[in-house]
Amino acid sequence: MKRANADAVERAVAGPDFEGALALINGRVADAKEAQSQASGRASQAWADIEKLGVNKRGAQMFVRIQNIEDADEQQDQLRTFFKLCELEGIGLAVDLVDQAQGRNANPVPTQKAKAEPDVQAEAPTEAGEKLEANPKPKPRGGKPNLSVVDAKAQAQQHLGSNTDAMS
């Protein structure tokens, strides 16, 4: 500890080593920037190639961010949050003609057995519109009522029913 303090005092008395700093800037820093620039170019080309394969670049980047989460619990938490928020907001995939021709449904959310508990089976995805569990009502934002999907559907059906009654 005393030696570290002595080194700090010696550096303070001697003053900054600008020549040494310049040598590092022109040497290692410049080399690192060049390597970083080359790596960035390779990554950009890889993303362009991914787009040429017909894959959405931003969606693939979202996947890479999730894939790179080292903590399995954090990865699961982020996926669960993302899918649940999409469900509550009514964001999902619609079946298009290609999906229908290939026999795919509109709910491709992948599930798997939990790694920590190998005996627990993951639930199969449900058809669009089915609730997986009882959802608590979201908190209202900005003074607007925030309805769950089920409440919104019920109100829409009630509204449509009252409009058809008025027409007859």
Long-range contacts (C-beta under 8 A, 24 or more apart in sequence): 72-115, 72-116, 83-109, 87-132, 87-149, 88-135, 88-138, 88-148, 88-149, 90-149, 90-152, 92-128, 129-153
